[in-house]
Amino acid sequence: MNILHIAPFNVAGVPITFVKAERQLGFNSRLITLAKNPRGYEEDICLDLPFLDFKGFTKFKRLIGGKSRTEITNQAPQLTEIPQKWIPNKIEKLFIVFREHFWKSKIENVLDQINIDQFDVIQLDGGIGFYRNGRDILELKRKGKKIICCYTGSDLRVRGVIPQIDAVSDLNVSVEFDHLSLHPKINHVFFPFDASNFKLVASKKDGKIHIGHSPTNRAAKGSDVIIPVVKELEKKYPAKLVLIENLPYKQALELKAQCHIFIDQLGDLGYGISGLESLAMGIPTCSCLAHGFDEKYPDNPFVVVDETNLEQRLVQLIKNKELRYKKGAEGREWVKQFHDPIKVVQQIRKLLLDE
């Protein structure tokens, strides 16, 4: 089977992890990204297209599309329709036409080079193709290709589906558990995450308990609550906040490896890749969980926290070295069992065959 992944960016390394697992299973798998991920994750074929993520792009999107286009929070969205549909306004349409005019020749050259017709399955990691009106995906569908939409983050919460693509998708999957409530026909699969890339850490030994937190977006992580709580604990216990923010990926991992405790996020949306990294390192990890996740997966290793109990749970971990070791060991084994990329890919293949 030949599988082509298309993604705006290699978000959190998820698309390339899919590709590597599929190759291990004997598939011919490729990934085309529209632009480079700013955190420096590995690429396969990167088009490096213009007008996609320039300086001030977030402000520009807000200017032409309104606040809703860029507002990312840690709360479950209150939607008026499910799934939410992306409908551009007139200014957005003009910008997209302008942008895609410059993209067209480069996209077509790359598709000719890889022989797009050889691929049996097209997986859209983010639910979009090269063109926002979905004309490229509709053409591939007409040629008999299977279309998978895989949602990986805020795409369903903030943007919604591309209606034309959603209408022809053979399978919808999401690595985000809360997305189950945002689309009537979607399946949850675990983040593909290779724990073998991470070693058990030797936490820093300076007499203090290092508590890590790594927000890529403070509003999405609940950092406005997390940071003050840990700062208060520093006054009462031998604790130290390790804030890992706006750093290259390698440097961020080096700092994380020095931590005794890690806090992923608060809110309604559940854990992310950052929490999986700390679990894979054997670091006890605190996080909220999406509604229903704890009931479906009661053996998960997270120290489940919210705004009301965060301080209490952290104090328990600070005081109890054995508890930290226990939760850390459980975490690494759980990630290896549930987030194994090979298992995730096999689940998606099975779901596609069952459709």
C-alpha positions as CSV (number, residue, x, y, z in Angstrom):
1,M,0.0,0.0,0.0
2,N,1.2,3.5,-0.8
3,I,0.2,6.2,1.6
4,L,0.7,10.0,1.3
5,H,0.4,12.3,4.3
6,I,-0.3,15.9,3.7
7,A,0.0,18.4,6.6
8,P,0.4,22.2,7.0
9,F,3.2,21.5,9.5
10,N,4.7,18.5,11.1
11,V,2.8,19.3,14.3
12,A,4.5,17.9,17.4
13,G,6.2,15.4,15.1
14,V,2.9,13.4,14.8
15,P,2.8,13.2,10.9
16,I,6.4,12.0,10.6
17,T,5.8,9.4,13.4
18,F,2.9,8.0,11.4
19,V,5.1,7.8,8.3
20,K,8.0,6.0,10.1
21,A,5.6,3.4,11.6
22,E,3.9,2.8,8.3
23,R,7.4,2.2,6.7
24,Q,8.2,-0.3,9.5
25,L,5.0,-2.2,8.5
26,G,6.2,-2.3,4.9
27,F,4.1,0.5,3.4
28,N,5.5,3.1,1.0
29,S,4.7,6.2,3.1
30,R,5.6,9.8,2.4
31,L,4.8,13.2,4.1
32,I,4.4,16.5,2.4
33,T,4.3,19.5,4.7
34,L,3.5,23.0,3.5
35,A,6.1,24.7,5.7
36,K,8.6,23.8,8.4
37,N,7.6,23.4,12.0
38,P,9.3,26.2,13.9
39,R,10.4,23.7,16.6
40,G,12.6,21.9,14.1
41,Y,10.9,18.4,13.9
42,E,12.1,16.1,11.1
43,E,10.7,16.7,7.6
44,D,10.2,14.4,4.6
45,I,9.2,16.7,1.7
46,C,8.7,20.3,2.8
47,L,7.3,22.7,0.2
48,D,8.4,25.7,2.4
49,L,5.5,27.8,0.9
50,P,5.2,31.5,1.5
51,F,2.4,33.4,3.2
52,L,1.7,30.6,5.6
53,D,3.5,31.5,8.9
54,F,5.2,34.8,8.5
55,K,6.1,37.2,11.4
56,G,2.9,38.7,12.7
57,F,0.7,36.0,10.9
58,T,-1.5,35.4,13.9
59,K,-2.3,39.2,14.2
60,F,-3.0,39.2,10.4
61,K,-5.4,36.2,10.7
62,R,-7.2,38.0,13.5
63,L,-7.4,41.2,11.5
64,I,-9.0,39.5,8.4
65,G,-10.9,36.7,10.1
66,G,-11.7,37.9,13.6
67,K,-10.7,36.8,17.0
68,S,-12.3,33.3,16.7
69,R,-9.7,32.3,14.0
70,T,-6.8,32.6,16.5
71,E,-8.3,32.1,20.0
72,I,-6.8,29.0,21.5
73,T,-7.8,28.3,25.1
74,N,-7.8,25.3,27.5
75,Q,-11.6,25.1,27.6
76,A,-13.9,22.9,25.5
77,P,-15.5,25.1,22.8
78,Q,-19.2,25.9,22.8
79,L,-20.2,25.2,19.2
80,T,-23.5,26.1,17.5
81,E,-23.0,23.3,15.0
82,I,-21.2,19.9,15.1
83,P,-19.0,19.6,13.3
84,Q,-18.1,23.2,13.0
85,K,-17.5,24.2,9.4
86,W,-14.8,26.6,8.1
87,I,-16.5,29.2,6.0
88,P,-14.2,32.0,4.9
89,N,-15.3,35.7,4.7
90,K,-14.6,37.7,1.6
91,I,-11.3,39.1,2.7
92,E,-10.1,35.6,3.7
93,K,-11.1,34.3,0.3
94,L,-9.1,37.0,-1.5
95,F,-6.0,36.3,0.6
96,I,-6.3,32.5,0.0
97,V,-6.7,33.0,-3.8
98,F,-3.7,35.3,-3.8
99,R,-1.6,32.9,-1.7
100,E,-2.5,29.8,-3.7
101,H,-1.7,31.5,-6.9
102,F,2.0,31.6,-5.8
103,W,1.8,28.0,-4.5
104,K,0.3,26.3,-7.5
105,S,3.4,25.6,-9.6
106,K,5.5,24.4,-6.7
107,I,2.7,22.0,-5.5
108,E,2.2,20.6,-9.0
109,N,5.9,20.1,-9.6
110,V,6.3,18.1,-6.4
111,L,3.2,16.0,-7.1
112,D,4.6,15.1,-10.5
113,Q,8.0,14.2,-9.0
114,I,6.5,11.8,-6.5
115,N,3.9,10.5,-9.0
116,I,0.7,11.3,-7.0
117,D,-1.3,8.7,-8.9
118,Q,0.7,5.8,-7.3
119,F,-0.8,6.5,-3.8
120,D,-3.7,4.5,-2.6
121,V,-4.5,6.4,0.6
122,I,-4.3,10.1,1.3
123,Q,-4.1,11.0,5.0
124,L,-4.7,14.6,5.8
125,D,-3.0,15.3,9.1
126,G,-5.0,18.4,10.0
127,G,-8.0,17.7,7.8
128,I,-6.9,20.0,4.9
129,G,-5.0,19.5,1.7
130,F,-3.0,21.9,-0.5
131,Y,-6.0,24.1,-1.4
132,R,-8.6,25.4,1.1
133,N,-11.5,24.7,-1.2
134,G,-10.5,21.0,-1.3
135,R,-10.4,20.8,-5.0
136,D,-7.2,18.7,-5.0
137,I,-8.7,16.2,-2.5
138,L,-11.9,16.0,-4.5
139,E,-9.9,15.2,-7.6
140,L,-8.0,12.4,-5.8
141,K,-11.2,11.0,-4.5
142,R,-12.6,10.9,-8.1
143,K,-9.5,8.9,-9.0
144,G,-10.5,6.3,-6.4
145,K,-8.1,7.2,-3.6
146,K,-9.1,6.6,0.1
147,I,-9.2,9.8,2.1
148,I,-8.5,9.9,5.8
149,C,-8.9,13.0,7.9
150,C,-6.7,12.9,11.0
151,Y,-7.2,15.8,13.4
152,T,-4.3,16.6,15.7
153,G,-5.0,19.6,17.8
154,S,-7.0,22.8,17.7
155,D,-8.1,22.2,14.1
156,L,-11.6,21.0,15.0
157,R,-11.9,23.3,18.1
158,V,-10.9,26.5,16.4
159,R,-11.1,26.1,12.6
160,G,-13.6,23.2,12.1
161,V,-13.8,20.9,9.1
162,I,-13.4,21.9,5.5
163,P,-16.9,21.0,4.3
164,Q,-15.9,19.8,0.8
165,I,-13.3,17.5,2.3
166,D,-15.4,16.3,5.2
167,A,-18.1,15.3,2.7
168,V,-15.8,12.8,0.9
169,S,-13.6,11.6,3.8
170,D,-13.7,7.8,4.1
171,L,-12.5,7.9,7.7
172,N,-12.1,10.5,10.4
173,V,-9.8,9.9,13.3
174,S,-8.4,12.2,16.0
175,V,-5.5,11.9,18.5
176,E,-7.5,14.3,20.8
177,F,-10.1,12.5,23.0
178,D,-12.2,15.7,23.4
179,H,-12.8,15.7,19.6
180,L,-15.3,12.8,20.1
181,S,-17.8,15.5,21.0
182,L,-16.9,17.8,18.1
183,H,-17.7,15.5,15.2
184,P,-20.5,12.9,14.9
185,K,-18.4,10.5,12.8
186,I,-14.9,10.4,14.3
187,N,-12.8,7.7,16.0
188,H,-10.2,8.3,18.8
189,V,-6.7,6.9,18.4
190,F,-3.8,7.5,20.7
191,F,-1.0,9.9,19.7
192,P,1.6,7.9,17.8
193,F,4.6,8.3,20.2
194,D,7.8,6.3,20.2
195,A,8.9,6.0,23.8
196,S,12.1,4.2,22.8
197,N,13.5,7.6,21.7
198,F,13.5,8.7,25.4
199,K,15.7,7.4,28.2
200,L,14.9,7.3,31.9
201,V,16.2,10.5,33.4
202,A,18.6,11.2,36.2
203,S,16.9,14.2,37.8
204,K,19.0,17.1,39.0
205,K,20.4,16.6,42.4
206,D,20.8,20.0,44.1
207,G,18.5,19.4,47.1
208,K,15.4,20.7,45.4
209,I,12.5,19.1,43.6
210,H,12.4,20.5,40.1
211,I,8.9,21.0,38.8
212,G,8.7,21.5,35.0
213,H,6.1,23.1,32.9
214,S,6.5,23.7,29.1
215,P,3.8,25.9,27.6
216,T,3.8,26.5,23.8
217,N,0.8,28.6,24.4
218,R,0.1,29.7,28.0
219,A,-3.6,30.2,27.5
220,A,-4.0,26.6,26.2
221,K,-2.0,25.1,29.0
222,G,-3.5,26.9,32.0
223,S,-0.1,28.4,32.8
224,D,-1.7,31.5,34.5
225,V,-2.8,29.1,37.3
226,I,0.1,26.6,37.2
227,I,3.0,29.1,37.5
228,P,1.7,31.0,40.6
229,V,0.9,27.8,42.4
230,V,4.4,26.5,41.9
231,K,5.9,29.9,42.9
232,E,4.0,29.7,46.2
233,L,5.2,26.2,46.8
234,E,8.8,27.4,46.4
235,K,8.3,29.5,49.5
236,K,7.2,26.5,51.6
237,Y,9.1,23.5,50.3
238,P,12.4,22.7,48.6
239,A,10.8,23.1,45.2
240,K,11.9,25.0,42.1
241,L,9.9,25.9,39.0
242,V,11.5,25.0,35.7
243,L,9.7,27.0,33.0
244,I,10.6,25.5,29.6
245,E,9.4,28.0,27.0
246,N,10.3,29.3,23.6
247,L,13.3,27.0,23.3
248,P,14.6,24.8,20.5
249,Y,13.3,21.2,20.9
250,K,16.6,19.6,21.9
251,Q,17.2,22.2,24.6
252,A,13.7,21.9,25.9
253,L,14.1,18.1,26.3
254,E,17.4,18.6,28.1
255,L,15.7,20.9,30.7
256,K,12.8,18.5,31.0
257,A,15.1,15.6,31.8
258,Q,16.3,17.4,34.9
259,C,12.8,17.5,36.5
260,H,11.4,15.4,39.3
261,I,7.8,16.3,38.5
262,F,6.2,17.7,35.4
263,I,2.9,19.6,34.9
264,D,1.4,19.3,31.4
265,Q,-1.8,21.3,31.5
266,L,-5.0,22.3,33.1
267,G,-8.5,22.7,31.6
268,D,-10.9,20.6,29.6
269,L,-8.7,19.2,26.8
270,G,-6.4,16.6,28.4
271,Y,-2.7,15.8,28.0
272,G,-0.5,16.4,25.0
273,I,2.8,15.3,23.5
274,S,4.7,17.3,26.2
275,G,3.1,15.1,28.9
276,L,4.0,11.9,26.9
277,E,7.6,13.0,26.7
278,S,7.8,13.4,30.5
279,L,6.1,10.1,31.1
280,A,8.5,8.4,28.7
281,M,11.4,9.8,30.7
282,G,9.9,8.3,33.9
283,I,8.9,11.6,35.3
284,P,5.5,11.7,37.3
285,T,3.2,13.9,35.2
286,C,0.3,16.0,36.3
287,S,-2.4,16.9,33.8
288,C,-6.1,17.4,33.4
289,L,-7.9,14.8,31.3
290,A,-10.6,15.3,28.7
291,H,-14.1,14.4,29.9
292,G,-14.6,10.7,29.9
293,F,-11.0,9.7,29.4
294,D,-10.4,8.6,33.0
295,E,-13.5,6.4,32.9
296,K,-12.5,4.7,29.6
297,Y,-8.8,4.3,30.6
298,P,-8.8,4.0,34.4
299,D,-5.3,2.6,34.4
300,N,-3.7,5.8,33.0
301,P,-0.7,7.0,35.0
302,F,-1.4,10.7,35.2
303,V,-1.7,12.5,38.4
304,V,-5.0,14.1,37.5
305,V,-5.2,17.8,38.5
306,D,-7.5,20.8,38.2
307,E,-7.4,24.3,39.6
308,T,-8.8,23.2,42.9
309,N,-6.4,20.4,43.7
310,L,-3.1,21.2,41.9
311,E,-1.3,22.4,45.0
312,Q,-2.4,19.5,47.1
313,R,-1.3,16.9,44.5
314,L,2.1,18.6,44.0
315,V,2.7,18.6,47.8
316,Q,2.0,14.9,47.9
317,L,4.6,14.3,45.2
318,I,7.1,16.7,46.7
319,K,6.9,14.9,50.1
320,N,6.8,11.3,48.8
321,K,9.8,10.1,46.9
322,E,8.4,6.6,46.5
323,L,5.2,7.9,45.0
324,R,7.2,9.8,42.4
325,Y,9.2,6.7,41.5
326,K,6.0,4.6,41.3
327,K,4.1,7.1,39.1
328,G,7.2,7.6,36.9
329,A,7.6,3.9,36.3
330,E,3.9,3.4,35.6
331,G,4.0,6.3,33.1
332,R,6.8,4.9,30.9
333,E,5.2,1.5,30.6
334,W,1.7,2.9,29.9
335,V,3.1,5.1,27.1
336,K,4.9,2.1,25.5
337,Q,1.7,0.1,25.7
338,F,-0.9,2.6,24.4
339,H,1.0,5.1,22.3
340,D,3.1,2.7,20.3
341,P,3.1,4.1,16.7
342,I,2.8,0.6,15.2
343,K,-0.3,-0.1,17.1
344,V,-1.9,3.2,16.3
345,V,-1.2,2.8,12.6
346,Q,-2.7,-0.8,12.7
347,Q,-5.8,0.6,14.4
348,I,-6.3,3.2,11.7
349,R,-5.8,0.6,8.9
350,K,-8.4,-1.6,10.6
351,L,-10.9,1.3,10.9
352,L,-10.4,2.1,7.2
353,L,-11.1,-1.5,6.2
354,D,-14.2,-1.6,8.4
355,E,-15.7,1.5,6.8
